[in-house]
Amino acid sequence: MTSGSRRAFLVGTGAEIFRSAVGAAEASGIIDTHIHLYDPTRPQGIPWPPKGDALLYKPVLPPDFERLVRPIGVTGAVVIEASSWVEDNQWLLDLARDNPFILGVVGHLEPGTPEFRERLKRFSKNPLFRGIRLNGTAIQRGLERPEFLEHLRAVADGGLALDAIGSATMIASLLRLTSRIPNLRVVIDHLPVEPTGWAASSNTHAMDTRAALRDLAKRPQVYAKVSGVLRKIDGAVPTDLGVYKPALDEVWTLFGADRVMFGSNWPVSDRLGTYSRVLRIVRDYVKARTPGEAEKFLRLNSKAFYVI
């Protein structure tokens, strides 16, 4: 075999391995761990998104999502409740009951309130209820309140998880939280976020945040949700994987192949690009991973984290 033929053989073999990595993961279907569902035509309406949001203010229901994604390999999803209305947790659970495509629901409850335990007990009786979401401000403030921590211990003891969404200051709060409740599974939503969103007011802050994130990523109960891939640069949203690869590499290096998972943040993701574009970026990225690693990212890690 000539050197040119050998090079062509190796390139072709490598490409085939990359294709098989994604193919193996998609044989059983991709799980999207971050979508939102709502219906502004309900008699009671919705608290989010607002009526003035021309892109998002429309019915967004399971059949809409399934029609969009099943043809491109997604076979299940975890729904994140964005509404602050308590009964909307039940509304999502009812949707999930009637739509097997929905594998789990992450609810919106407020630890530290008098009603929390009763509400957690009520919703967690449903096996589709897999955890709660909190923003960084709520976590930061709650750390100073014993009842808040007590309620999150109840979440952990019930086998449920926490989705955390927020800014740079949240990382330090999560370090404290996971030290106090080490059996609480936590996933940081919308990584890799745009650097300016985490840099706070100075480069020193940015360095401190990255150091805290490195420390947090060492904790085996903390996962990374890659649901914030696309970004706008100079007024345009790049479609080249090369633009996003360094940030994706950083997340993968920090958390490892066993604690990264895919999420789209649909339909909010439509602000920056189509669902197909979001999925294509992450698909292209995992082509360079082993078949086992690709399957963990696209499916298996989400099943382990949410217990679905």
C-alpha positions in Angstrom: 0.0 0.0 0.0 1.5 3.4 -1.0 1.7 6.2 1.6 -1.1 8.0 -0.3 -3.3 4.9 -0.2 -2.5 4.4 3.4 -3.5 8.0 4.2 -6.7 7.7 2.3 -7.5 4.4 4.1 -6.9 5.9 7.5 -8.9 9.0 6.7 -11.8 6.8 5.4 -11.6 4.5 8.4 -11.6 7.4 10.8 -14.6 9.0 9.2 -16.5 5.7 9.4 -15.6 5.4 13.1 -16.9 8.9 13.7 -20.2 8.1 11.8 -20.6 5.0 13.8 -20.2 6.9 17.1 -23.3 8.9 16.4 -25.1 6.0 14.7 -24.7 3.8 17.8 -26.1 6.6 20.0 -29.0 7.2 17.7 -30.0 3.6 17.2 -31.9 3.8 20.4 -32.9 7.4 19.9 -31.7 10.7 21.3 -33.2 12.2 24.5 -33.6 15.9 24.7 -33.3 16.9 28.3 -34.6 20.5 28.1 -37.8 21.6 26.4 -40.7 23.8 27.5 -44.4 23.2 26.8 -47.3 25.6 27.3 -50.6 26.7 25.8 -51.6 30.4 25.8 -55.1 29.4 24.5 -56.0 27.8 27.8 -58.8 29.6 29.6 -56.4 30.6 32.4 -53.7 31.6 29.9 -50.0 31.3 30.8 -47.5 33.4 32.9 -44.7 32.8 30.4 -43.9 33.7 27.7 -45.5 37.1 27.6 -48.1 38.0 24.9 -45.6 40.5 23.4 -43.2 37.7 22.4 -44.1 37.1 18.8 -41.9 34.1 18.4 -42.8 32.1 21.5 -46.4 33.1 22.4 -48.2 30.3 20.7 -49.3 26.7 21.7 -46.3 24.5 22.2 -47.5 21.0 22.8 -46.1 17.4 22.7 -47.4 16.6 19.2 -45.7 19.8 17.9 -42.4 18.8 19.3 -42.6 15.1 18.3 -43.5 16.1 14.6 -40.4 18.3 14.6 -37.8 16.0 16.1 -38.8 12.4 15.6 -37.7 12.5 11.9 -34.2 13.6 12.9 -33.7 11.0 15.6 -35.0 12.3 18.8 -37.3 9.8 20.6 -38.0 11.3 24.0 -37.7 14.5 26.1 -37.6 15.9 29.6 -39.9 18.9 30.1 -38.7 21.8 32.3 -41.5 23.8 33.9 -41.0 27.5 33.3 -44.3 28.6 34.8 -44.4 29.7 38.5 -48.1 28.6 38.8 -48.2 25.5 41.0 -51.0 23.8 39.1 -49.0 24.0 35.9 -46.8 21.2 37.4 -49.9 19.0 37.3 -50.8 20.3 33.8 -47.4 19.1 32.5 -47.7 15.7 34.3 -51.1 15.3 32.7 -49.5 16.0 29.3 -46.8 13.5 30.0 -49.3 10.8 31.0 -51.0 11.1 27.7 -47.8 11.5 25.6 -45.2 8.7 26.0 -42.7 10.9 24.1 -42.4 12.9 27.4 -40.1 10.8 29.6 -40.1 13.1 32.7 -41.1 16.5 34.1 -38.9 18.9 36.1 -41.3 21.0 38.2 -41.3 24.5 39.5 -41.6 24.6 43.3 -40.2 26.9 45.9 -38.1 25.3 48.7 -38.3 27.2 51.9 -42.1 28.0 51.6 -44.6 26.5 54.0 -46.4 24.6 51.2 -43.3 23.0 49.8 -43.3 19.7 51.5 -46.9 19.0 50.8 -46.5 20.0 47.2 -43.4 17.9 46.8 -45.1 14.9 48.3 -48.1 15.4 46.0 -46.2 15.7 42.7 -43.5 13.2 43.5 -46.2 10.5 43.8 -46.2 10.6 40.0 -43.1 8.7 38.7 -42.9 11.1 35.8 -42.0 13.9 38.3 -38.2 13.9 38.3 -37.1 17.0 40.1 -37.3 20.8 40.4 -35.6 23.7 38.8 -34.2 26.7 40.7 -32.5 29.9 39.5 -29.2 31.1 40.9 -30.8 33.9 42.9 -33.1 31.5 44.7 -30.2 29.2 45.5 -28.0 32.0 46.8 -30.7 33.4 49.1 -31.8 30.0 50.2 -28.4 29.0 51.5 -28.9 31.2 54.5 -32.3 29.6 55.4 -32.4 26.3 57.3 -35.8 25.4 55.9 -34.6 25.9 52.3 -31.8 23.4 52.9 -34.1 21.0 54.7 -36.5 21.0 51.8 -33.7 20.3 49.3 -32.6 17.5 51.4 -36.1 16.1 51.0 -35.7 16.4 47.2 -32.4 14.5 47.4 -33.8 11.9 49.8 -36.7 11.3 47.5 -34.4 10.4 44.6 -35.2 13.6 42.7 -32.8 16.1 41.1 -32.2 19.8 40.8 -31.9 21.7 37.6 -29.9 24.9 38.2 -30.1 27.9 35.9 -28.3 31.2 36.5 -25.4 33.5 36.1 -21.8 33.4 37.3 -22.6 33.9 40.9 -24.6 30.7 40.9 -21.4 28.5 40.7 -20.1 29.5 44.1 -23.6 29.0 45.5 -23.7 25.5 44.0 -20.4 24.7 45.6 -21.8 25.5 49.0 -25.1 23.7 48.3 -23.5 20.5 47.2 -21.2 20.6 50.2 -24.2 20.8 52.5 -26.3 18.2 50.6 -23.8 15.9 49.0 -26.5 13.4 47.9 -28.4 16.0 45.8 -28.0 15.4 42.1 -27.5 18.8 40.3 -27.3 19.6 36.6 -26.1 23.0 35.5 -28.4 24.1 32.7 -27.5 25.9 29.5 -23.8 25.2 29.2 -21.6 26.2 27.5 -22.9 29.7 28.1 -21.6 32.7 26.3 -18.4 33.8 28.1 -19.7 37.4 28.7 -22.6 36.0 30.6 -20.3 34.5 33.2 -17.5 37.0 33.2 -19.5 39.3 35.6 -17.8 42.7 35.9 -14.1 41.9 35.5 -11.6 39.4 34.3 -10.9 38.5 37.9 -14.5 37.5 38.4 -14.3 35.4 35.2 -11.2 33.6 36.5 -12.8 33.0 39.9 -15.9 31.6 38.2 -13.9 29.2 36.1 -12.0 28.1 39.1 -15.2 27.5 41.0 -16.6 25.6 38.0 -13.6 23.4 37.9 -14.1 22.6 41.6 -17.8 22.0 41.1 -17.2 19.7 38.2 -15.0 17.4 40.4 -18.1 16.4 42.4 -19.7 13.2 40.9 -23.2 14.3 41.7 -22.9 17.4 39.5 -23.7 17.2 35.7 -23.5 19.6 32.8 -26.5 20.1 30.5 -25.3 21.2 27.0 -28.4 23.3 26.2 -26.8 26.6 25.4 -24.7 25.9 22.3 -25.7 28.5 19.7 -24.6 32.1 20.3 -24.8 35.4 18.3 -21.5 36.9 17.3 -21.3 40.3 15.6 -25.0 40.1 14.9 -24.9 36.6 13.3 -25.3 33.1 14.6 -22.4 30.9 13.2 -23.1 27.5 11.8 -19.5 26.2 11.8 -18.7 23.7 14.6 -15.3 25.2 14.9 -16.7 28.3 16.5 -18.4 26.3 19.3 -15.8 23.5 19.7 -13.5 25.2 22.2 -16.4 25.8 24.7 -17.8 22.4 24.2 -14.3 20.9 24.7 -14.0 22.8 28.0 -17.3 21.4 29.3 -16.4 17.9 28.2 -13.0 18.1 29.8 -14.4 19.4 33.1 -17.3 17.0 33.6 -16.1 14.0 31.6 -18.1 11.7 29.3 -20.2 10.3 32.1 -21.7 13.7 33.2 -22.6 15.6 30.1 -26.0 15.5 28.5 -27.8 17.1 25.5 -30.7 19.6 25.8 -32.1 22.0 23.2 -33.9 24.6 25.3 -36.6 24.4 22.6 -38.6 26.5 21.7 -36.4 29.3 23.2 -33.6 28.0 21.1 -35.5 29.2 18.0 -34.4 32.7 18.8 -30.9 31.7 17.5 -31.6 28.9 15.1 -33.7 26.0 14.1 -33.9 22.8 16.1 -32.1 21.0 13.3 -29.2 23.4 13.5 -28.8 23.0 17.2 -28.8 19.2 16.9 -26.4 19.2 13.9 -23.8 21.1 15.9 -23.8 18.6 18.8 -24.0 15.7 16.4 -21.0 16.9 14.5 -19.2 17.5 17.8 -19.7 13.9 19.1 -18.5 12.4 15.8 -15.0 12.8 17.3 -16.0 10.8 20.4 -16.2 7.0 20.8 -19.5 5.3 20.2 -19.9 4.8 23.9 -19.2 8.4 24.8 -21.6 9.7 22.1 -24.4 7.4 23.4 -23.8 8.6 26.9 -24.1 12.3 25.9 -27.1 11.8 23.6 -29.1 9.3 25.8 -27.6 7.3 28.6 -26.4 10.1 31.0 -29.9 11.7 31.0 -31.4 8.4 31.9 -29.0 8.0 34.8 -29.4 11.5 36.1 -33.2 11.8 35.9 -33.7 8.0 36.5 -36.0 7.7 33.5 
